[in-house]
């Protein structure tokens, strides 16, 4: 199992914990905070894997072509 798969599992589990605690009659604060932490950790780690897009260069190479 790759790290990316583990982060997606953490993302789903974190979202699940947060949603489940919202609909309980007496929500468990520790479970909700743990779900948020899991969710944020997974989002942070997954966003680090997104590569930067190359900057768009102007179609005009030099000013003489204008």
C-alpha positions as CSV (number, residue, x, y, z in Angstrom):
1,X,0.0,0.0,0.0
2,X,1.5,3.3,-1.0
3,X,1.5,6.5,1.1
4,X,-1.0,8.1,-1.2
5,X,-3.5,5.3,-0.6
6,X,-3.0,5.7,3.1
7,X,-3.6,9.4,2.9
8,X,-6.9,8.8,1.0
9,X,-8.0,6.3,3.7
10,X,-7.2,8.9,6.4
11,X,-9.2,11.5,4.4
12,X,-12.2,9.3,4.2
13,X,-11.9,8.2,7.9
14,X,-11.5,11.8,9.1
15,X,-14.6,12.9,7.1
16,X,-16.5,9.9,8.4
17,X,-15.7,10.7,12.0
18,X,-16.6,14.4,11.7
19,X,-20.0,13.6,10.0
20,X,-20.9,10.8,12.5
21,X,-20.2,13.0,15.5
22,X,-22.3,15.8,14.1
23,X,-25.4,13.6,14.0
24,X,-25.0,12.0,17.4
25,X,-27.3,13.2,20.3
26,X,-24.2,13.8,22.5
27,X,-21.3,14.3,20.2
28,X,-17.9,13.1,21.4
29,X,-15.5,16.0,21.2
30,X,-12.4,14.0,21.2
31,X,-13.6,11.9,18.3
32,X,-14.6,15.1,16.4
33,X,-11.2,16.7,17.0
34,X,-9.4,13.5,16.0
35,X,-11.5,13.4,12.8
36,X,-10.6,17.0,12.0
37,X,-6.9,16.3,12.6
38,X,-7.0,13.2,10.4
39,X,-8.8,15.2,7.7
40,X,-6.3,18.1,7.8
41,X,-3.3,15.8,7.9
42,X,-4.5,13.9,4.9
43,X,-5.3,17.1,2.9
44,X,-1.9,18.6,3.7
45,X,0.0,15.5,2.7
46,X,-2.0,15.0,-0.5
47,X,-1.6,18.7,-1.4
48,X,2.2,18.4,-1.1
49,X,2.1,15.8,-3.9
50,X,0.5,18.2,-6.4
51,X,3.2,19.4,-8.8
52,X,3.5,23.1,-9.6
53,X,2.2,24.0,-13.1
54,X,4.8,25.5,-15.4
55,X,4.4,29.3,-15.8
56,X,2.9,30.4,-19.1
57,X,5.4,32.2,-21.1
58,X,4.5,35.0,-23.5
59,X,4.1,34.0,-27.1
60,X,6.2,37.0,-28.0
61,X,9.9,36.0,-27.6
62,X,11.3,39.5,-28.1
63,X,9.9,43.0,-28.8
64,X,10.9,43.0,-32.5
65,X,8.2,40.4,-33.3
66,X,5.4,42.8,-32.2
